[in-house]
Amino acid sequence: MADESRGGEPIEVDDETFPERVLKARGFVLVDCWAPWCSGCRKTTPVMRALARDHAGRLTVAELDTQANRYTCGKLALEGIPSFLLYRDGTELERIVGAADREKFEEVLRRHGVLD
């Protein structure tokens, strides 16, 4: 999984690819659960792209369109969007619900050992 993000771009996941690309992935994956109509989601898009670029090789950022992938969203029991789920080796470590700034994401990533 980490190899897919070495280019520094978020990857798209859907109902079909979520198990393989997130739950079976080795390393850290930050899943951005968003919807096209969500203004908070649009605010965090540049932050997610920057995290993917700046931490490529240590972190994979995956984008999940909640409107198009209701099965996975139901399994995740999302409480709202945007939601951001941090996984390591397929285990969920932490969730952030609602738009957040880069500092908040980096605080969470440091706490879990993604960043030094």
Backbone torsions as a table, in degrees:
resi	resn	phi	psi	omega
1	MET	NA	-48.1	-178.8
2	ALA	-58.5	-31.4	178.8
3	ASP	-61.6	-32.8	-178.5
4	GLU	-65.4	-29.1	-175.1
5	SER	-97.4	6.4	-178.3
6	ARG	-59.1	-24.4	176.3
7	GLY	-73.8	-9.6	176.4
8	GLY	82.7	18.2	177.8
9	GLU	-112.9	144.4	173.4
10	PRO	-61.8	151.4	175.3
11	ILE	-105.7	152.0	176.0
12	GLU	-92.1	138.2	172.7
13	VAL	-125.9	155.3	179.5
14	ASP	-141.9	-173.9	-178.5
15	ASP	-54.3	-37.4	-177.3
16	GLU	-76.8	-40.5	-172.6
17	THR	-95.1	-13.4	-177.9
18	PHE	-55.0	-48.5	-179.0
19	PRO	-58.0	-43.6	-177.4
20	GLU	-73.7	-46.3	-172.2
21	ARG	-82.9	-17.6	-179.8
22	VAL	-119.0	-58.3	-173.3
23	LEU	-71.3	-27.6	178.3
24	LYS	-102.8	3.2	-177.7
25	ALA	-72.8	147.3	172.8
26	ARG	-95.7	138.6	179.6
27	GLY	93.9	-165.1	-174.6
28	PHE	-92.9	134.3	175.7
29	VAL	-132.5	127.0	174.6
30	LEU	-106.3	115.0	-177.1
31	VAL	-96.6	123.2	177.6
32	ASP	-97.6	107.4	179.4
33	CYS	-95.3	113.9	-170.2
34	TRP	-136.7	173.8	173.7
35	ALA	-144.6	150.0	-177.1
36	PRO	-59.9	-30.2	-176.0
37	TRP	-88.4	-3.3	-171.7
38	CYS	-88.1	114.4	-178.7
39	SER	-69.1	-36.4	177.1
40	GLY	-63.4	-33.6	177.7
41	CYS	-65.3	-43.0	179.9
42	ARG	-64.3	-33.6	179.3
43	LYS	-66.4	-31.6	-176.4
44	THR	-91.2	-10.2	-179.5
45	THR	-54.4	-47.8	179.2
46	PRO	-62.8	-33.0	178.6
47	VAL	-66.8	-45.1	179.6
48	MET	-62.4	-41.9	179.3
49	ARG	-64.9	-39.4	178.2
50	ALA	-66.7	-42.1	178.1
51	LEU	-63.1	-43.0	178.8
52	ALA	-60.8	-43.1	-178.3
53	ARG	-70.3	-48.7	-172.7
54	ASP	-74.4	-21.3	-176.8
55	HIS	-122.3	23.9	177.5
56	ALA	-56.0	138.3	-178.1
57	GLY	93.1	-23.1	176.8
58	ARG	-110.6	-24.4	-173.9
59	LEU	-144.8	135.4	171.1
60	THR	-106.0	129.9	173.5
61	VAL	-101.7	126.0	-179.5
62	ALA	-118.6	136.7	-180.0
63	GLU	-106.7	128.3	179.3
64	LEU	-121.8	113.0	176.9
65	ASP	-75.2	109.8	-175.2
66	THR	-69.1	-29.6	-179.7
67	GLN	-69.1	-36.1	-176.7
68	ALA	-92.1	-10.6	-173.3
69	ASN	-131.8	61.4	-174.7
70	ARG	-66.7	-29.9	179.7
71	TYR	-61.1	-52.5	-179.1
72	THR	-63.4	-41.7	179.5
73	CYS	-61.6	-37.8	176.1
74	GLY	-63.6	-42.0	178.2
75	LYS	-64.3	-33.0	-178.6
76	LEU	-80.9	-14.1	-179.2
77	ALA	52.1	54.1	-179.7
78	LEU	-66.4	138.7	-179.5
79	GLU	-94.4	-12.2	-179.0
80	GLY	174.1	170.4	175.8
81	ILE	-132.1	149.4	0.5
82	PRO	-70.9	149.5	172.3
83	SER	-128.2	144.0	-178.1
84	PHE	-128.5	122.5	-176.5
85	LEU	-116.4	123.5	178.9
86	LEU	-98.4	125.5	178.7
87	TYR	-118.0	149.9	168.4
88	ARG	-133.1	122.3	-179.4
89	ASP	50.4	39.8	175.3
90	GLY	84.9	-1.2	179.4
91	THR	-105.5	127.6	178.2
92	GLU	-69.9	129.8	-179.6
93	LEU	-101.7	-40.2	-174.4
94	GLU	-162.5	155.0	175.8
95	ARG	-125.3	144.6	168.9
96	ILE	-121.1	123.9	178.4
97	VAL	-109.8	125.5	-179.0
98	GLY	101.4	160.0	-179.8
99	ALA	-63.3	141.5	179.2
100	ALA	-141.5	161.6	179.4
101	ASP	-91.5	171.1	-177.0
102	ARG	-57.2	-39.1	-178.7
103	GLU	-59.9	-40.7	178.9
104	LYS	-63.1	-45.9	179.0
105	PHE	-62.1	-43.3	-178.7
106	GLU	-68.2	-31.4	174.7
107	GLU	-61.8	-45.6	178.5
108	VAL	-64.4	-43.7	-179.5
109	LEU	-64.0	-38.2	176.7
110	ARG	-66.3	-42.6	-178.1
111	ARG	-59.3	-31.4	-177.4
112	HIS	-101.0	6.7	173.3
113	GLY	85.7	11.7	177.1
114	VAL	-72.7	-41.8	179.4
115	LEU	-110.9	153.0	178.2
116	ASP	-75.9	NA	NA
